[in-house]
């Protein structure tokens, strides 16, 4: 069964890998140094992220570099947008109510 983007980011290790890769491409060995798991475990996480398109692979000589794919994150952002709008609206309403509450006089 093929995983989707949401299944891929459900794991905290995969989210951490994405965070590390946001600013620079990294090799599996470089990524593995940031975790208390085996290189093979990190490779499995990389495989899941690559399957759903959150990272892209680039071969450079004998090394494989993985790059973060921000375009794929748009799928998550699009799904979250209605929730963001709802909460923004509710917080604005709360702010209005709080501004209109008059303090009690002693």
N, C-alpha and C positions, 0 to 999 in steps of 0.2 A: 504494500500500500504506500503510495507516494505521500510524503508529508507536505503540508502547506506552510506558509510563512509563519502563521501563528503557532503551529506546533514547534517550529524551529526556534522561535524566540521564547518559548515557554521554559526552556532550560536556562538556569542562571549562568552556567558555564558558557553556553553559546552566546548569551547576551554580553558576557564579559569579553569574549573573543571579538565580537563586533565592536565593542567599545575600544579595544586595543587597536583594531584595524581601521578605525575611523580616520586617523591622520596619516597612516603609512601602511604600505604593503608589508606583509610579514611572511616568513617561511614557517612551516609547521614546527620546526625546532625552536625558533624564536618565540613562537606562541606558547609552546609547551613549557618554556622556562618560567612562565608566569603562573603556573598552576601546580598543585601538589598531586597531580595524577600522571600517569604514564604518557609517553609520546603517542602511543597507540590510542589511548582514550581521547586525547586531543584531536587526533586524526579522524576519529569517528564523528566528533562534533563538527569538524571542518567539512566532512563529507555531507552531513545533513544540511549545513549552511549553503554549501555549493549546489546541492540538489534543488533547493528552492530558489536559487539565484540571488541570495543575499551577499554572496562573495563570488568573485571571479578568479580563475586560475591563470597565471602567466608563467611560462617556462623561460628561465633565463640561465642559459648554460645548463649546469647540472641541478640547479636549484629551482624549486617551485615557489613562486610568490603568490600570495592570495591578497586580493584587493577587495575592499568594501564596495558594495554596489548600492549607492543611495537611492537610485531610481526604484529599486524593489521595495524600499521602505515606504514608498508612496502608497502602496496597498494598505499598509498598516495605518498610515496617517489618514487616508480616506475613510477607513472604517471607524477610526476614533473621532473624526470631525463632528458628527452629530452629538456625541457625548460631550465634547468640548464646548460646543455651542449651548447645549442644555445647561451645563454647570456654570458657564459664563453668565447666562441669563439669570439663573437662580442666585448667583452671587451678587449680581447687579441689583436684583430685587431686594436682597438682604441688606445691601449697602444703603439703599433708599429708605428702607424701614428704619434702620439704625440711625440715619441722619435725622429722621422725623420724630424720633422719640425725644420727648422733652424731659430733661432731668427734673426730679422731684425737688421742690423747695423745702428746706428744713424749717 
